[in-house]
Amino acid sequence: MKKFLITNEELKAKLAVANGVDYIFVDMETLGKEERQSGRGAVFNKHNINDVKNITSCVPQQNSLIRVNPINPNSEKEIQDVLAFKPGHIMLPFFKEKEELELFSKLTKNKTSRYLLVETIEALELLPRAQSLDLYDKLHLGLNDLSIEMGYKCIFKVLFDERFLAAVSFLNSQSIPFGIGGAGKLDGDHQIPAEMLLTHYTHLGSQAVILSRAFNTPEIWTDVDQGIKKELTFFDAFIKNLNCLSNSDFKKNEENLQSLLENFS
């Protein structure tokens, strides 16, 4: 499973890639985000073009991913500014209309990998059309904004919504690689265990996940061998062991997760 780490710190980025992180995620998205996600415990990173410059200069091109703002009047300039540093991937968040994807594709096709963050109901419904028109290269299904749009206070309830599952079914039927959401450290102090989520993501067909803020705490980077290296080795071993699970094992985890989510509104 591919792993994203959100950071604008060069040393963290280098160490993360050296220890198996696939994408260093520079997050420039600010437009409308705080208004949408206020009170949801979300992280607002507010990275900038200098962070793009620094990260793209310190990790291999294929490991750099830049999330820009949703399409807006300044999108062309913003994307051109990012492209000047030749990132491996540019991610478009919070889109709803085909025309937004057409503009994004026009600005980025053959210049970088076009990565979509699918996090609106309209975006889920747009996936078949976007695929037929060749408007993206990779995609990730985001849970935060989807949960708001769908009316769930707990973001993981999205995983059992029929609209979300219809999109997942389409992607799997077309053999389109995709990622889902994020997850914290294994054996961490979470109301919903990361192990349970990662098992269900895998069952749904996910091939990528965003590492949560738990992977950005100071203590995990103080001693690399006992910190980030140990956590990522543990993570990869857990994912590998999921290959040994039977369909009934996955189904049992799904039932347990759904039962646990009933305790959340």
Secondary structure, 3 states (H helix, E strand, C coil): CEEEEECCCHHHHHHHHHCCCCEEEEECCCCCHHHHHCCCCCCCCCCCHHHHHHHHHHCCHHHEEEECCCCCCCHHHHHHHHHCCCCCEEEECCCCCHHHHHHHHHHHCCCCEEEEEECCHHHHHHHHHHHHCCCCCEEEECCHHHHHHHCCCCHHHHHHCHHHHHHHHHHHHCCCCCEECEECCCCCCCCCCHHHHHHHHHHHCCCEEEECHHHHCHHHHHCCCCCHHHHHHHHHHHHHHHHHCCHHHHHHHHHHHHHHHCCCC
